[in-house]
Amino acid sequence: MLITLIYGSNASSHLTETDLIDILNECRKNNKTVDVTGMLLYHDRNFIQVLEGEEDIVTELYQKISKDPRHENLLTYVKQPIDHRQFGDWEMGFVDIEQIGVENIPGYTRFIEDPEHGTKLESASYAYAFLDVFRSNIR
């Protein structure tokens, strides 16, 4: 069964631009091997993440994430079956790192900075609603 899992967490310490890029690359590489898609947004030590995939795989991945020392205060918002994926590829959005030319990093999304970005998502989905609230609260 295909599910979506949406959670929030806090970074346990300040993350540098390099740390964020490393996390993005790690997520894209690892999740591709188990057919998990989603989006990870980061701002000011706060994460919100959407995971999509087969239930057992997403559940196992979330357990692994919950033990990652880079996260704390994990809170699951939604875990439910879905008919189809909202995210065809792994993406990550973050702010305040324009000086390194993030547009050229595979998997980077301008979802946070650009209100028009993400219109391909179904606006009625839980995933879109959570991501949009996160975006609107940091602007």
Backbone as CSV, one residue per row, in Angstrom:
resi,resn,N_x,N_y,N_z,CA_x,CA_y,CA_z,C_x,C_y,C_z
1,MET,0.847,-1.181,0.000,0.000,0.000,0.000,0.892,1.244,0.000
2,LEU,0.584,2.182,-0.854,1.304,3.443,-0.948,0.786,4.413,0.122
3,ILE,1.721,5.037,0.873,1.316,5.985,1.916,2.113,7.275,1.798
4,THR,1.615,8.282,2.488,2.384,9.498,2.725,2.537,9.651,4.228
5,LEU,3.712,10.091,4.637,3.988,10.376,6.040,4.582,11.775,6.088
6,ILE,3.988,12.624,6.900,4.454,14.009,7.034,4.826,14.226,8.491
7,TYR,6.036,14.750,8.710,6.465,15.009,10.078,7.253,16.313,10.128
8,GLY,7.371,16.834,11.336,8.209,17.997,11.592,9.245,17.640,12.631
9,SER,10.356,18.368,12.610,11.395,18.161,13.610,12.251,19.406,13.705
10,ASN,13.109,19.412,14.704,14.088,20.478,14.873,15.470,19.903,14.651
11,ALA,16.327,20.688,14.013,17.725,20.282,13.908,18.334,20.376,15.299
12,SER,19.110,19.385,15.676,19.690,19.372,17.019,20.811,20.392,17.174
13,SER,21.312,20.894,16.064,22.320,21.961,16.095,22.199,22.772,14.812
14,HIS,22.902,23.869,14.761,22.891,24.707,13.566,23.468,23.924,12.388
15,LEU,22.799,24.000,11.241,23.290,23.323,10.045,23.875,24.346,9.086
16,THR,25.039,24.052,8.580,25.676,24.937,7.604,25.095,24.661,6.226
17,GLU,25.439,25.512,5.279,25.012,25.301,3.898,25.511,23.959,3.387
18,THR,26.732,23.623,3.720,27.303,22.345,3.301,26.537,21.186,3.917
19,ASP,26.155,21.312,5.196,25.366,20.270,5.859,24.050,20.040,5.114
20,LEU,23.377,21.127,4.737,22.091,21.015,4.048,22.242,20.344,2.694
21,ILE,23.273,20.706,1.974,23.515,20.089,0.667,23.846,18.614,0.839
22,ASP,24.621,18.291,1.859,24.946,16.886,2.136,23.682,16.087,2.469
23,ILE,22.785,16.679,3.265,21.525,16.014,3.618,20.699,15.777,2.356
24,LEU,20.603,16.783,1.495,19.851,16.648,0.252,20.424,15.520,-0.600
25,ASN,21.725,15.517,-0.784,22.355,14.478,-1.607,22.156,13.087,-0.998
26,GLU,22.276,12.997,0.323,22.077,11.721,1.021,20.640,11.228,0.856
27,CYS,19.669,12.129,1.044,18.256,11.761,0.890,17.972,11.268,-0.525
28,ARG,18.434,12.025,-1.507,18.168,11.649,-2.899,18.757,10.276,-3.227
29,LYS,19.975,10.054,-2.793,20.653,8.781,-3.088,19.975,7.615,-2.379
30,ASN,19.782,7.742,-1.064,19.218,6.644,-0.283,17.763,6.354,-0.641
31,ASN,16.975,7.390,-0.819,15.552,7.187,-1.058,15.273,6.646,-2.452
32,LYS,16.132,6.983,-3.400,15.955,6.455,-4.751,16.077,4.933,-4.752
33,THR,16.979,4.414,-3.930,17.197,2.961,-3.917,16.003,2.192,-3.358
34,VAL,15.158,2.845,-2.552,13.983,2.169,-1.975,12.673,2.743,-2.508
35,ASP,12.754,3.547,-3.573,11.584,4.129,-4.240,10.725,4.977,-3.298
36,VAL,11.408,5.818,-2.504,10.723,6.786,-1.645,10.904,8.162,-2.268
37,THR,9.818,8.900,-2.360,9.859,10.273,-2.867,9.361,11.201,-1.781
38,GLY,9.490,12.498,-2.004,9.006,13.454,-1.027,9.658,14.802,-1.162
39,MET,9.504,15.591,-0.120,10.111,16.913,-0.071,10.521,17.190,1.362
40,LEU,11.656,17.841,1.513,12.166,18.251,2.814,12.382,19.748,2.766
41,LEU,11.717,20.483,3.659,11.896,21.926,3.754,12.609,22.243,5.058
42,TYR,13.482,23.248,5.003,14.277,23.626,6.169,14.335,25.145,6.274
43,HIS,14.161,25.618,7.496,14.361,27.038,7.794,14.615,27.189,9.283
44,ASP,15.682,27.875,9.626,15.947,28.259,11.014,15.844,27.075,11.978
45,ARG,16.537,25.994,11.646,16.594,24.775,12.451,15.279,24.001,12.492
46,ASN,14.339,24.316,11.635,13.067,23.603,11.580,12.945,22.847,10.263
47,PHE,12.522,21.597,10.354,12.289,20.759,9.195,10.814,20.410,9.116
48,ILE,10.314,20.275,7.911,9.067,19.570,7.660,9.358,18.671,6.475
49,GLN,8.947,17.421,6.591,9.275,16.458,5.557,8.054,15.653,5.176
50,VAL,7.931,15.408,3.877,6.914,14.527,3.322,7.637,13.328,2.739
51,LEU,7.221,12.138,3.132,7.748,10.894,2.581,6.606,10.160,1.894
52,GLU,6.879,9.596,0.715,5.886,8.815,-0.008,6.524,7.497,-0.449
53,GLY,5.782,6.429,-0.308,6.278,5.138,-0.755,5.459,4.016,-0.156
54,GLU,5.969,2.800,-0.333,5.300,1.638,0.242,5.338,1.736,1.770
55,GLU,4.237,1.351,2.419,4.078,1.567,3.856,5.223,0.996,4.686
56,ASP,5.618,-0.239,4.432,6.675,-0.833,5.252,8.008,-0.119,5.069
57,ILE,8.284,0.332,3.872,9.543,1.027,3.598,9.549,2.408,4.250
58,VAL,8.441,3.149,4.116,8.353,4.488,4.713,8.407,4.388,6.239
59,THR,7.719,3.420,6.804,7.738,3.235,8.259,9.147,2.928,8.750
60,GLU,9.837,2.055,8.057,11.218,1.723,8.427,12.136,2.940,8.296
61,LEU,11.968,3.710,7.225,12.774,4.920,7.026,12.510,5.932,8.136
62,TYR,11.248,6.101,8.507,10.910,7.050,9.569,11.528,6.621,10.907
63,GLN,11.546,5.328,11.179,12.196,4.839,12.399,13.685,5.177,12.386
64,LYS,14.305,5.031,11.241,15.721,5.375,11.093,15.934,6.877,11.298
65,ILE,15.075,7.690,10.706,15.157,9.147,10.851,14.997,9.536,12.316
66,SER,14.087,8.869,13.018,13.829,9.225,14.425,15.049,8.975,15.316
67,LYS,15.964,8.121,14.856,17.180,7.848,15.623,18.368,8.681,15.170
68,ASP,18.186,9.471,14.124,19.267,10.301,13.577,19.554,11.443,14.555
69,PRO,20.788,11.591,15.038,21.099,12.628,16.027,21.008,14.054,15.484
70,ARG,20.832,14.212,14.186,20.677,15.560,13.616,19.277,16.117,13.838
71,HIS,18.335,15.251,14.276,16.938,15.636,14.511,16.590,15.497,15.974
72,GLU,15.635,16.294,16.417,15.026,16.119,17.730,13.594,16.636,17.660
73,ASN,12.810,16.268,18.636,11.411,16.715,18.727,10.592,16.336,17.495
74,LEU,10.741,15.115,17.017,9.959,14.669,15.866,8.487,14.588,16.237
75,LEU,7.653,15.047,15.328,6.208,15.002,15.517,5.574,14.575,14.203
76,THR,4.859,13.456,14.235,4.169,12.975,13.040,2.860,13.725,12.894
77,TYR,2.653,14.326,11.726,1.418,15.065,11.453,0.401,14.195,10.723
78,VAL,0.859,13.475,9.726,-0.044,12.682,8.892,0.662,11.391,8.504
79,LYS,-0.072,10.298,8.572,0.362,9.024,7.996,-0.891,8.377,7.461
80,GLN,-0.991,8.315,6.127,-2.218,7.803,5.530,-1.970,7.226,4.144
81,PRO,-2.873,6.348,3.711,-2.768,5.804,2.351,-2.994,6.905,1.314
82,ILE,-2.344,6.758,0.168,-2.544,7.678,-0.953,-2.747,6.869,-2.224
83,ASP,-3.440,7.478,-3.174,-3.674,6.822,-4.462,-2.482,6.972,-5.404
84,HIS,-1.812,8.118,-5.301,-0.667,8.398,-6.169,0.260,9.384,-5.478
85,ARG,1.473,9.473,-5.965,2.489,10.347,-5.380,2.276,11.800,-5.810
86,GLN,2.599,12.708,-4.905,2.616,14.132,-5.216,3.994,14.568,-5.706
87,PHE,5.025,13.828,-5.350,6.402,14.203,-5.642,7.050,13.111,-6.481
88,GLY,7.410,13.453,-7.696,8.007,12.467,-8.579,9.489,12.280,-8.336
89,ASP,10.100,13.213,-7.632,11.527,13.168,-7.391,11.758,13.705,-5.986
90,TRP,12.955,13.509,-5.476,13.272,14.012,-4.155,13.649,15.476,-4.260
91,GLU,13.041,16.344,-3.461,13.340,17.768,-3.496,13.578,18.276,-2.087
92,MET,14.334,19.382,-1.990,14.570,20.032,-0.703,14.545,21.527,-0.929
93,GLY,13.848,22.225,-0.052,13.824,23.678,-0.099,14.400,24.247,1.175
94,PHE,15.193,25.286,1.035,15.729,25.963,2.202,15.980,27.412,1.838
95,VAL,16.235,28.232,2.841,16.397,29.665,2.600,17.760,30.131,3.069
96,ASP,18.117,31.330,2.606,19.324,32.037,3.052,20.630,31.390,2.625
97,ILE,20.658,30.749,1.467,21.943,30.229,1.013,22.170,30.525,-0.472
98,GLU,21.620,31.635,-0.952,21.736,31.965,-2.367,23.175,32.127,-2.839
99,GLN,24.074,32.483,-1.947,25.439,32.768,-2.361,26.181,31.554,-2.903
100,ILE,25.644,30.367,-2.758,26.354,29.205,-3.283,25.727,28.665,-4.561
101,GLY,24.775,29.383,-5.122,24.190,28.967,-6.386,23.411,27.668,-6.306
102,VAL,22.458,27.602,-5.384,21.730,26.362,-5.159,20.881,25.939,-6.347
103,GLU,20.571,26.855,-7.247,19.735,26.508,-8.397,20.350,25.379,-9.209
104,ASN,21.652,25.228,-9.139,22.347,24.211,-9.925,22.492,22.883,-9.193
105,ILE,21.978,22.794,-7.977,22.079,21.558,-7.203,20.874,20.679,-7.543
106,PRO,21.115,19.467,-8.054,19.981,18.575,-8.350,19.141,18.333,-7.103
107,GLY,17.825,18.500,-7.241,16.918,18.257,-6.135,16.532,19.486,-5.349
108,TYR,17.206,20.625,-5.615,16.840,21.849,-4.906,15.543,22.399,-5.496
109,THR,14.656,22.862,-4.640,13.415,23.471,-5.094,13.294,24.887,-4.541
110,ARG,12.670,25.759,-5.311,12.418,27.138,-4.896,11.034,27.260,-4.236
111,PHE,10.507,26.168,-3.734,9.165,26.142,-3.154,8.978,27.208,-2.081
112,ILE,9.968,27.419,-1.236,9.824,28.377,-0.136,9.786,29.811,-0.652
113,GLU,10.679,30.142,-1.572,10.802,31.535,-2.017,9.793,31.928,-3.085
114,ASP,9.272,30.971,-3.829,8.451,31.273,-5.000,7.032,30.753,-4.806
115,PRO,6.059,31.640,-4.587,4.683,31.203,-4.358,4.094,30.410,-5.528
116,GLU,4.610,30.613,-6.739,4.099,29.890,-7.902,4.688,28.494,-8.006
117,HIS,5.829,28.275,-7.344,6.464,26.960,-7.415,5.646,25.965,-6.604
118,GLY,5.438,24.828,-7.139,4.657,23.814,-6.440,3.226,23.755,-6.909
119,THR,2.891,24.563,-7.920,1.517,24.530,-8.398,1.177,23.202,-9.055
120,LYS,2.197,22.402,-9.367,1.933,21.067,-9.911,1.340,20.141,-8.848
121,LEU,1.494,20.507,-7.580,0.947,19.700,-6.497,-0.551,19.921,-6.394
122,GLU,-1.250,18.920,-5.956,-2.687,19.066,-5.757,-2.923,19.897,-4.506
123,SER,-3.523,21.058,-4.665,-3.686,21.980,-3.538,-4.566,21.410,-2.440
124,ALA,-5.352,20.391,-2.724,-6.221,19.800,-1.706,-5.511,18.715,-0.898
125,SER,-4.281,18.382,-1.245,-3.601,17.295,-0.543,-3.074,17.755,0.810
126,TYR,-2.973,16.814,1.751,-2.392,17.109,3.060,-0.960,17.592,2.919
127,ALA,-0.213,16.957,2.036,1.196,17.321,1.858,1.316,18.781,1.450
128,TYR,0.547,19.186,0.458,0.622,20.568,0.008,0.218,21.523,1.124
129,ALA,-0.826,21.187,1.866,-1.299,22.063,2.944,-0.215,22.280,3.995
130,PHE,0.466,21.224,4.421,1.528,21.355,5.422,2.701,22.159,4.883
131,LEU,3.107,21.880,3.661,4.231,22.609,3.066,3.893,24.082,2.898
132,ASP,2.669,24.371,2.498,2.267,25.759,2.296,2.207,26.519,3.617
133,VAL,1.724,25.897,4.686,1.714,26.544,6.002,3.142,26.830,6.455
134,PHE,4.041,25.870,6.279,5.447,26.067,6.633,6.012,27.254,5.862
135,ARG,5.771,27.289,4.562,6.255,28.369,3.707,5.705,29.714,4.168
136,SER,4.418,29.799,4.424,3.804,31.079,4.766,4.240,31.593,6.143
137,ASN,4.620,30.701,7.041,5.038,31.117,8.375,6.475,31.627,8.451
138,ILE,7.267,31.443,7.407,8.642,31.931,7.454,8.873,33.124,6.551
139,ARG,7.865,33.586,5.891,8.036,34.737,4.999,7.752,36.009,5.722
